[in-house]
């Protein structure tokens, strides 16, 4: 399994937008993304300078991607 990159919340939002996630709204320092097509998943991405590895791994898993697929989106 490849190592997770250290990325910001904005970089994660850009990567997820490439697979159909759109910014729904922002509450405080968290950006809420919604998938426009089925299965209409929802992700909450912290808008921080660095996302912790556990949080990033959880977001990748919730989005239905593998770590390798996510790294290709960056």
MARBA-616791 format. One record per atom (N, C-alpha, C, O, CB): y negated, z negated, x negated; atom name; residue in three letters. Coordinates in pm, whole numbers. Glycine has a CB too. Example, Ala and Ser with C-alpha at 12.3 -4.5 7.8 and 13.67 -1.06 7.14 Angstrom:
BEGIN
+--------+--------+--------+-------+--------+
|      v |      w |      u | atome | residu |
+--------+--------+--------+-------+--------+
|    569 |   -780 |  -1319 |     N |    ala |
|    450 |   -780 |  -1230 |    CA |    ala |
|    330 |   -780 |  -1320 |     C |    ala |
|    332 |   -846 |  -1424 |     O |    ala |
|    447 |   -905 |  -1131 |    CB |    ala |
|    225 |   -708 |  -1285 |     N |    ser |
|    106 |   -714 |  -1367 |    CA |    ser |
|     -3 |   -787 |  -1290 |     C |    ser |
|   -114 |   -804 |  -1341 |     O |    ser |
|     60 |   -572 |  -1408 |    CB |    ser |
+--------+--------+--------+-------+--------+
***
This chain:
BEGIN
+--------+--------+--------+-------+--------+
|      v |      w |      u | atome | residu |
+--------+--------+--------+-------+--------+
|    118 |      0 |    -85 |     N |    unk |
|      0 |      0 |      0 |    CA |    unk |
|   -125 |      0 |    -90 |     C |    unk |
|   -136 |    -83 |   -180 |     O |    unk |
|      0 |   -123 |     97 |    CB |    unk |
|   -217 |     91 |    -65 |     N |    unk |
|   -338 |     97 |   -148 |    CA |    unk |
|   -430 |    -22 |   -119 |     C |    unk |
|   -424 |    -84 |    -13 |     O |    unk |
|   -414 |    228 |   -123 |    CB |    unk |
|   -513 |    -51 |   -217 |     N |    unk |
|   -607 |   -161 |   -202 |    CA |    unk |
|   -717 |   -121 |   -104 |     C |    unk |
|   -757 |     -4 |    -96 |     O |    unk |
|   -668 |   -201 |   -339 |    CB |    unk |
|   -764 |   -219 |    -30 |     N |    unk |
|   -874 |   -193 |     62 |    CA |    unk |
|  -1005 |   -183 |    -15 |     C |    unk |
|  -1029 |   -261 |   -107 |     O |    unk |
|   -883 |   -304 |    169 |    CB |    unk |
|  -1090 |    -88 |     22 |     N |    unk |
|  -1220 |    -79 |    -44 |    CA |    unk |
|  -1314 |   -188 |      8 |     C |    unk |
|  -1294 |   -241 |    117 |     O |    unk |
|  -1282 |     59 |    -22 |    CB |    unk |
|  -1415 |   -219 |    -70 |     N |    unk |
|  -1519 |   -312 |    -26 |    CA |    unk |
|  -1629 |   -227 |     35 |     C |    unk |
|  -1697 |   -151 |    -35 |     O |    unk |
|  -1574 |   -401 |   -146 |    CB |    unk |
|  -1648 |   -239 |    167 |     N |    unk |
|  -1746 |   -156 |    236 |    CA |    unk |
|  -1833 |   -244 |    325 |     C |    unk |
|  -1799 |   -358 |    355 |     O |    unk |
|  -1678 |    -45 |    319 |    CB |    unk |
|  -1944 |   -187 |    367 |     N |    unk |
|  -2035 |   -257 |    459 |    CA |    unk |
|  -1997 |   -224 |    603 |     C |    unk |
|  -1914 |   -137 |    629 |     O |    unk |
|  -2183 |   -218 |    432 |    CB |    unk |
|  -2059 |   -294 |    695 |     N |    unk |
|  -2036 |   -269 |    836 |    CA |    unk |
|  -2079 |   -130 |    877 |     C |    unk |
|  -2011 |    -64 |    955 |     O |    unk |
|  -2108 |   -372 |    920 |    CB |    unk |
|  -2192 |    -85 |    824 |     N |    unk |
|  -2242 |     49 |    858 |    CA |    unk |
|  -2147 |    158 |    809 |     C |    unk |
|  -2126 |    258 |    877 |     O |    unk |
|  -2381 |     71 |    798 |    CB |    unk |
|  -2089 |    139 |    690 |     N |    unk |
|  -1994 |    237 |    638 |    CA |    unk |
|  -1868 |    242 |    724 |     C |    unk |
|  -1811 |    349 |    746 |     O |    unk |
|  -1957 |    205 |    492 |    CB |    unk |
|  -1825 |    126 |    774 |     N |    unk |
|  -1708 |    121 |    862 |    CA |    unk |
|  -1738 |    193 |    993 |     C |    unk |
|  -1653 |    265 |   1045 |     O |    unk |
|  -1667 |    -25 |    890 |    CB |    unk |
|  -1859 |    174 |   1047 |     N |    unk |
|  -1897 |    241 |   1172 |    CA |    unk |
|  -1895 |    392 |   1152 |     C |    unk |
|  -1848 |    465 |   1240 |     O |    unk |
|  -2037 |    194 |   1219 |    CB |    unk |
|  -1945 |    441 |   1039 |     N |    unk |
|  -1945 |    585 |   1011 |    CA |    unk |
|  -1802 |    638 |   1004 |     C |    unk |
|  -1774 |    747 |   1055 |     O |    unk |
|  -2018 |    615 |    880 |    CB |    unk |
|  -1713 |    563 |    941 |     N |    unk |
|  -1573 |    607 |    929 |    CA |    unk |
|  -1506 |    612 |   1067 |     C |    unk |
|  -1438 |    708 |   1099 |     O |    unk |
|  -1494 |    514 |    835 |    CB |    unk |
|  -1526 |    507 |   1147 |     N |    unk |
|  -1464 |    504 |   1280 |    CA |    unk |
|  -1524 |    609 |   1373 |     C |    unk |
|  -1455 |    657 |   1463 |     O |    unk |
|  -1479 |    366 |   1342 |    CB |    unk |
|  -1649 |    647 |   1351 |     N |    unk |
|  -1711 |    748 |   1437 |    CA |    unk |
|  -1646 |    885 |   1415 |     C |    unk |
|  -1652 |    972 |   1503 |     O |    unk |
|  -1862 |    757 |   1410 |    CB |    unk |
|  -1585 |    906 |   1300 |     N |    unk |
|  -1518 |   1033 |   1271 |    CA |    unk |
|  -1391 |   1052 |   1354 |     C |    unk |
|  -1342 |   1164 |   1366 |     O |    unk |
|  -1484 |   1042 |   1123 |    CB |    unk |
|  -1338 |    943 |   1411 |     N |    unk |
|  -1216 |    955 |   1492 |    CA |    unk |
|  -1244 |    928 |   1639 |     C |    unk |
|  -1151 |    899 |   1715 |     O |    unk |
|  -1110 |    859 |   1441 |    CB |    unk |
|  -1369 |    936 |   1680 |     N |    unk |
|  -1400 |    929 |   1822 |    CA |    unk |
|  -1461 |    800 |   1872 |     C |    unk |
|  -1481 |    785 |   1992 |     O |    unk |
|  -1281 |    954 |   1897 |    CB |    unk |
|  -1490 |    705 |   1784 |     N |    unk |
|  -1556 |    582 |   1828 |    CA |    unk |
|  -1706 |    603 |   1831 |     C |    unk |
|  -1762 |    667 |   1742 |     O |    unk |
|  -1519 |    463 |   1734 |    CB |    unk |
|  -1770 |    549 |   1934 |     N |    unk |
|  -1915 |    560 |   1948 |    CA |    unk |
|  -1974 |    420 |   1961 |     C |    unk |
|  -1911 |    329 |   2015 |     O |    unk |
|  -1953 |    647 |   2070 |    CB |    unk |
|  -2095 |    404 |   1912 |     N |    unk |
|  -2163 |    274 |   1924 |    CA |    unk |
|  -2196 |    251 |   2071 |     C |    unk |
|  -2267 |    330 |   2133 |     O |    unk |
|  -2292 |    269 |   1836 |    CB |    unk |
|  -2143 |    143 |   2125 |     N |    unk |
|  -2168 |    106 |   2264 |    CA |    unk |
|  -2294 |     20 |   2271 |     C |    unk |
|  -2387 |     51 |   2345 |     O |    unk |
|  -2047 |     31 |   2326 |    CB |    unk |
|  -2295 |    -88 |   2193 |     N |    unk |
|  -2413 |   -175 |   2186 |    CA |    unk |
|  -2398 |   -267 |   2066 |     C |    unk |
|  -2296 |   -267 |   1998 |     O |    unk |
|  -2432 |   -257 |   2317 |    CB |    unk |
|  -2502 |   -346 |   2042 |     N |    unk |
|  -2498 |   -443 |   1933 |    CA |    unk |
|  -2539 |   -578 |   1989 |     C |    unk |
|  -2638 |   -591 |   2060 |     O |    unk |
|  -2591 |   -400 |   1816 |    CB |    unk |
|  -2460 |   -680 |   1953 |     N |    unk |
|  -2491 |   -816 |   1993 |    CA |    unk |
|  -2506 |   -898 |   1866 |     C |    unk |
|  -2407 |   -924 |   1796 |     O |    unk |
|  -2381 |   -876 |   2088 |    CB |    unk |
|  -2628 |   -939 |   1835 |     N |    unk |
|  -2651 |  -1012 |   1711 |    CA |    unk |
|  -2619 |   -924 |   1592 |     C |    unk |
|  -2673 |   -815 |   1578 |     O |    unk |
|  -2567 |  -1140 |   1706 |    CB |    unk |
|  -2529 |   -973 |   1506 |     N |    unk |
|  -2494 |   -896 |   1386 |    CA |    unk |
|  -2361 |   -823 |   1402 |     C |    unk |
|  -2298 |   -788 |   1303 |     O |    unk |
|  -2488 |   -987 |   1265 |    CB |    unk |
|  -2317 |   -800 |   1526 |     N |    unk |
|  -2191 |   -733 |   1550 |    CA |    unk |
|  -2214 |   -604 |   1630 |     C |    unk |
|  -2280 |   -604 |   1733 |     O |    unk |
|  -2093 |   -825 |   1624 |    CB |    unk |
|  -2157 |   -495 |   1579 |     N |    unk |
|  -2169 |   -365 |   1644 |    CA |    unk |
|  -2042 |   -341 |   1725 |     C |    unk |
|  -1931 |   -349 |   1672 |     O |    unk |
|  -2192 |   -250 |   1538 |    CB |    unk |
|  -2059 |   -312 |   1853 |     N |    unk |
|  -1946 |   -289 |   1942 |    CA |    unk |
|  -1925 |   -138 |   1953 |     C |    unk |
|  -2015 |    -64 |   1993 |     O |    unk |
|  -1970 |   -354 |   2083 |    CB |    unk |
|  -1804 |    -93 |   1917 |     N |    unk |
|  -1770 |     49 |   1924 |    CA |    unk |
|  -1670 |     70 |   2038 |     C |    unk |
|  -1585 |    -15 |   2062 |     O |    unk |
|  -1712 |    100 |   1789 |    CB |    unk |
|  -1683 |    182 |   2106 |     N |    unk |
|  -1587 |    218 |   2211 |    CA |    unk |
|  -1533 |    357 |   2182 |     C |    unk |
|  -1604 |    444 |   2132 |     O |    unk |
|  -1654 |    213 |   2352 |    CB |    unk |
|  -1407 |    376 |   2213 |     N |    unk |
|  -1343 |    505 |   2197 |    CA |    unk |
|  -1362 |    582 |   2328 |     C |    unk |
|  -1328 |    531 |   2435 |     O |    unk |
|  -1191 |    491 |   2161 |    CB |    unk |
|  -1416 |    702 |   2320 |     N |    unk |
|  -1447 |    778 |   2441 |    CA |    unk |
|  -1323 |    837 |   2507 |     C |    unk |
|  -1324 |    862 |   2627 |     O |    unk |
|  -1545 |    889 |   2408 |    CB |    unk |
|  -1217 |    859 |   2431 |     N |    unk |
|  -1094 |    918 |   2485 |    CA |    unk |
|   -987 |    811 |   2497 |     C |    unk |
|  -1001 |    701 |   2444 |     O |    unk |
|  -1045 |   1035 |   2396 |    CB |    unk |
|   -880 |    845 |   2566 |     N |    unk |
|   -768 |    754 |   2579 |    CA |    unk |
|   -716 |    717 |   2442 |     C |    unk |
|   -704 |    807 |   2359 |     O |    unk |
|   -657 |    816 |   2664 |    CB |    unk |
|   -686 |    595 |   2410 |     N |    unk |
|   -662 |    477 |   2492 |    CA |    unk |
|   -784 |    388 |   2511 |     C |    unk |
|   -769 |    271 |   2547 |     O |    unk |
|   -552 |    397 |   2432 |    CB |    unk |
|   -905 |    439 |   2489 |     N |    unk |
|  -1030 |    367 |   2516 |    CA |    unk |
|  -1035 |    229 |   2450 |     C |    unk |
|  -1068 |    129 |   2514 |     O |    unk |
|  -1049 |    351 |   2666 |    CB |    unk |
|  -1002 |    225 |   2323 |     N |    unk |
|  -1006 |     98 |   2249 |    CA |    unk |
|  -1150 |     54 |   2224 |     C |    unk |
|  -1243 |    134 |   2230 |     O |    unk |
|   -931 |    111 |   2116 |    CB |    unk |
|  -1165 |    -75 |   2195 |     N |    unk |
|  -1296 |   -133 |   2165 |    CA |    unk |
|  -1284 |   -209 |   2033 |     C |    unk |
|  -1191 |   -288 |   2015 |     O |    unk |
|  -1346 |   -226 |   2281 |    CB |    unk |
|  -1377 |   -187 |   1943 |     N |    unk |
|  -1380 |   -256 |   1814 |    CA |    unk |
|  -1511 |   -330 |   1799 |     C |    unk |
|  -1616 |   -283 |   1843 |     O |    unk |
|  -1360 |   -156 |   1697 |    CB |    unk |
|  -1505 |   -447 |   1738 |     N |    unk |
|  -1625 |   -524 |   1707 |    CA |    unk |
|  -1637 |   -530 |   1556 |     C |    unk |
|  -1558 |   -597 |   1489 |     O |    unk |
|  -1619 |   -667 |   1770 |    CB |    unk |
|  -1736 |   -460 |   1502 |     N |    unk |
|  -1755 |   -450 |   1357 |    CA |    unk |
|  -1873 |   -538 |   1317 |     C |    unk |
|  -1983 |   -519 |   1369 |     O |    unk |
|  -1777 |   -301 |   1313 |    CB |    unk |
|  -1853 |   -633 |   1225 |     N |    unk |
|  -1966 |   -714 |   1179 |    CA |    unk |
|  -2060 |   -628 |   1094 |     C |    unk |
|  -2015 |   -554 |   1007 |     O |    unk |
|  -1916 |   -836 |   1098 |    CB |    unk |
|  -2188 |   -638 |   1120 |     N |    unk |
|  -2288 |   -561 |   1046 |    CA |    unk |
|  -2331 |   -642 |    924 |     C |    unk |
|  -2444 |   -691 |    918 |     O |    unk |
|  -2412 |   -525 |   1137 |    CB |    unk |
|  -2241 |   -656 |    829 |     N |    unk |
|  -2266 |   -733 |    707 |    CA |    unk |
|  -2265 |   -639 |    588 |     C |    unk |
|  -2217 |   -526 |    597 |     O |    unk |
|  -2162 |   -846 |    690 |    CB |    unk |
|  -2317 |   -687 |    475 |     N |    unk |
|  -2317 |   -605 |    353 |    CA |    unk |
|  -2177 |   -579 |    304 |     C |    unk |
|  -2148 |   -470 |    254 |     O |    unk |
|  -2398 |   -673 |    243 |    CB |    unk |
|  -2089 |   -678 |    319 |     N |    unk |
|  -1948 |   -663 |    281 |    CA |    unk |
|  -1862 |   -720 |    391 |     C |    unk |
|  -1882 |   -834 |    434 |     O |    unk |
|  -1918 |   -732 |    146 |    CB |    unk |
|  -1765 |   -641 |    438 |     N |    unk |
|  -1669 |   -690 |    538 |    CA |    unk |
|  -1552 |   -751 |    461 |     C |    unk |
|  -1500 |   -689 |    368 |     O |    unk |
|  -1622 |   -574 |    635 |    CB |    unk |
|  -1509 |   -870 |    501 |     N |    unk |
|  -1397 |   -933 |    432 |    CA |    unk |
|  -1271 |   -849 |    451 |     C |    unk |
|  -1257 |   -775 |    549 |     O |    unk |
|  -1375 |  -1077 |    484 |    CB |    unk |
|  -1180 |   -862 |    357 |     N |    unk |
|  -1059 |   -778 |    358 |    CA |    unk |
|   -973 |   -802 |    480 |     C |    unk |
|   -917 |   -708 |    536 |     O |    unk |
|   -978 |   -803 |    232 |    CB |    unk |
|   -961 |   -927 |    523 |     N |    unk |
|   -880 |   -958 |    641 |    CA |    unk |
|   -939 |   -898 |    767 |     C |    unk |
|   -867 |   -845 |    852 |     O |    unk |
|   -866 |  -1107 |    657 |    CB |    unk |
|  -1071 |   -905 |    780 |     N |    unk |
|  -1139 |   -848 |    895 |    CA |    unk |
|  -1125 |   -696 |    896 |     C |    unk |
|  -1097 |   -637 |   1001 |     O |    unk |
|  -1287 |   -887 |    895 |    CB |    unk |
|  -1143 |   -634 |    780 |     N |    unk |
|  -1130 |   -488 |    771 |    CA |    unk |
|   -988 |   -444 |    803 |     C |    unk |
|   -968 |   -346 |    874 |     O |    unk |
|  -1171 |   -440 |    631 |    CB |    unk |
|   -889 |   -516 |    751 |     N |    unk |
|   -750 |   -482 |    779 |    CA |    unk |
|   -721 |   -494 |    929 |     C |    unk |
|   -648 |   -412 |    985 |     O |    unk |
|   -654 |   -572 |    699 |    CB |    unk |
|   -778 |   -596 |    994 |     N |    unk |
|   -761 |   -612 |   1138 |    CA |    unk |
|   -825 |   -499 |   1217 |     C |    unk |
|   -767 |   -450 |   1314 |     O |    unk |
|   -818 |   -744 |   1182 |    CB |    unk |
|   -943 |   -457 |   1176 |     N |    unk |
|  -1011 |   -346 |   1244 |    CA |    unk |
|   -931 |   -217 |   1230 |     C |    unk |
|   -919 |   -140 |   1326 |     O |    unk |
|  -1153 |   -326 |   1186 |    CB |    unk |
|   -877 |   -194 |   1111 |     N |    unk |
|   -798 |    -73 |   1089 |    CA |    unk |
|   -674 |    -75 |   1179 |     C |    unk |
|   -639 |     26 |   1239 |     O |    unk |
|   -756 |    -61 |    940 |    CB |    unk |
|   -610 |   -191 |   1188 |     N |    unk |
|   -489 |   -203 |   1271 |    CA |    unk |
|   -523 |   -184 |   1419 |     C |    unk |
|   -449 |   -117 |   1490 |     O |    unk |
|   -423 |   -341 |   1249 |    CB |    unk |
|   -634 |   -242 |   1465 |     N |    unk |
|   -675 |   -228 |   1605 |    CA |    unk |
|   -708 |    -84 |   1640 |     C |    unk |
|   -687 |    -40 |   1753 |     O |    unk |
|   -795 |   -316 |   1634 |    CB |    unk |
|   -760 |     -9 |   1543 |     N |    unk |
|   -799 |    129 |   1570 |    CA |    unk |
|   -679 |    223 |   1574 |     C |    unk |
|   -692 |    338 |   1616 |     O |    unk |
|   -898 |    178 |   1464 |    CB |    unk |
|   -562 |    175 |   1532 |     N |    unk |
|   -443 |    259 |   1535 |    CA |    unk |
|   -424 |    342 |   1410 |     C |    unk |
|   -342 |    434 |   1409 |     O |    unk |
|   -448 |    348 |   1653 |    CB |    unk |
|   -499 |    312 |   1305 |     N |    unk |
|   -489 |    386 |   1180 |    CA |    unk |
|   -406 |    307 |   1079 |     C |    unk |
|   -381 |    188 |   1096 |     O |    unk |
|   -628 |    416 |   1124 |    CB |    unk |
|   -365 |    376 |    973 |     N |    unk |
|   -308 |    308 |    858 |    CA |    unk |
|   -420 |    295 |    754 |     C |    unk |
|   -525 |    358 |    766 |     O |    unk |
|   -183 |    386 |    800 |    CB |    unk |
|   -397 |    214 |    654 |     N |    unk |
|   -497 |    194 |    549 |    CA |    unk |
|   -526 |    327 |    479 |     C |    unk |
|   -641 |    358 |    448 |     O |    unk |
|   -450 |     88 |    446 |    CB |    unk |
|   -421 |    406 |    455 |     N |    unk |
|   -438 |    534 |    387 |    CA |    unk |
|   -526 |    629 |    470 |     C |    unk |
|   -614 |    696 |    416 |     O |    unk |
|   -300 |    599 |    360 |    CB |    unk |
|   -500 |    634 |    601 |     N |    unk |
|   -579 |    721 |    688 |    CA |    unk |
|   -726 |    677 |    691 |     C |    unk |
|   -817 |    760 |    694 |     O |    unk |
|   -521 |    721 |    830 |    CB |    unk |
|   -748 |    545 |    692 |     N |    unk |
|   -886 |    495 |    694 |    CA |    unk |
|   -959 |    530 |    564 |     C |    unk |
|  -1076 |    569 |    568 |     O |    unk |
|   -887 |    342 |    715 |    CB |    unk |
|   -891 |    516 |    451 |     N |    unk |
|   -955 |    548 |    322 |    CA |    unk |
|   -995 |    695 |    317 |     C |    unk |
|  -1098 |    729 |    259 |     O |    unk |
|   -860 |    515 |    205 |    CB |    unk |
|   -914 |    782 |    377 |     N |    unk |
|   -949 |    925 |    381 |    CA |    unk |
|  -1075 |    951 |    461 |     C |    unk |
|  -1146 |   1048 |    434 |     O |    unk |
|   -834 |   1005 |    439 |    CB |    unk |
|  -1105 |    866 |    560 |     N |    unk |
|  -1223 |    885 |    644 |    CA |    unk |
|  -1352 |    847 |    571 |     C |    unk |
|  -1460 |    892 |    609 |     O |    unk |
|  -1211 |    802 |    772 |    CB |    unk |
|  -1342 |    767 |    467 |     N |    unk |
|  -1462 |    720 |    396 |    CA |    unk |
|  -1529 |    828 |    315 |     C |    unk |
|  -1630 |    803 |    250 |     O |    unk |
|  -1429 |    605 |    305 |    CB |    unk |
+--------+--------+--------+-------+--------+
***
